[in-house]
Amino acid sequence: MKESETSVTEKAKSRRVNVRTPDVMERVQAEVAEHYRSEVVDKLRARHEGLTIGNTTVRLTKQFGFCYGVERAIDLAYATRNVFADHDIYLIGEIIHNQEVNRQLADMGVCPLPGDSAVDEIEKLGPDDVVIVPAFGADTPTMDKIKERGCHVIDTTCGDVMSVWKRVRKYAREGRTSVIHGKSTHEETRATASRAEGKDGKGQYLVVLTLEECDYVCEYIRKGGGDKSAFLERFSGSYSTDFDPNLHLRRIGVANQTTMLKSETEEMQRRLASAIQDRDQDLDEIEKDNFQVFDTICGATQERQDALFDMLENHLDILLVVGGYNSSNTAHLVEIGEKELPTFFIREAGCLRSLEEVLHFDLHQREEVTTYSKVLLGNDPVVVGITAGASCPNNLIEDTILKIFKLRGIEGDEVRGKG
């Protein structure tokens, strides 16, 4: 990061660059394949019945791992390093929520701009620097600051995320408050919330995470208002600057973080619609335009959730969900699985420490814990299910498959030889 000798004026504009030229992408695809591809996973993907060796069976869901948006973001990041070989390259936060991918980028000299202090760090950038915007996008103050500095910008924001931004901008123009189902601290939700304020900054938003929080909002809506101070205290940090629940819940539009649990988002939409209907039942038809909703769940998120539901219809003894602990879509796969059978959320194969000991992330305690399970012990047949979130590379899934078989006394060469 270098201070430019020529000051960056207020008229400076960021320069968006197309790095996906054919010659660059040929090199990029070879590098990405070397880092993340897995022949074991490719073979197992084609075997719908799973892979059985001796008394051990491993099954993969039909949909798992990298989605198109994640693949595109990674390709763009690798292409940026190829095109700007002699430039300083910076990444806002993480490209995706996976430690292996972010480690690879760091090894390639892509320097992360720390999340909360990104704006301060961006002040130090100049026109020769390159900034990569992650797949979740970035909030408008951060993007405005980058524009002021005149940096080269490589924007990898997922198209599904931008579709949500388009929706909440429309809500702002119509004078609707965006009620966003998501985590208020998540990068994507923060980016969406900033767009919900509209171009003039007067738009309103409220972020709601759980059905319990949704019910609180619904009761407030039905009553037509209530204790404003209590409401604002409960949702502290989850609403726009001038948000007033007594005013800004009259007309709402529902949106969501694209990686939320589909069934929960749909239930939240139903409850909010019912609350608005109960409150407005005496209004004339012409006035009943106080609720709007559009399906903005990411298609890949939905596919992975549906594929897990399908796999759970058959017998499994244990489910392993592989991915980054801060990955929202991966956590929702864990939520689905743990309702049905022993489910472990692991970062990598090393979390399978032995036939008994599993290091995993407990969603309820919000921390990494060690659990002792006897599922893999003994000589009885065992069926292990594996799935992975949209940000998990195939090489980590392969490592997990090989580790399961190794713990059960089957070496990697034998697994690789099965086709």
Secondary structure, DSSP 8 states (H G I E B T S, - for coil): ----SS---TT---EE-----HHHHHHHHHHHHHHH--HHHHHHHH-TT-EEETTEEEEE-SS-S--HHHHHHHHHHHHHHHHTTTS-EEEES-SSS-HHHHHHHHHTTEEEE-STTHHHHHTT--TT-EEEE-TT---HHHHHHHHHHT-EEEE---HHHHHHHHHHHHHHHTT-EEEEES-TTSHHHHHHHHHHT-TTS--EEEEE-SHHHHHHHHHHHHHT---HHHHHHHTTTSB-TT--HHHHTSSEEEEE-TTS-HHHHHHHHHHHHHHHHHHTTTS-GGG---EEE-----HHHHHHHHHHHHHTTS--SEEEEES-TT-HHHHHHHHHHHTTS-EEEESSGGGB-SSSEEEEEETTTTEEEEEE--TT-SSS-EEEEEEE-TT--HHHHHHHHHHHHHHTT--HHHHHH--
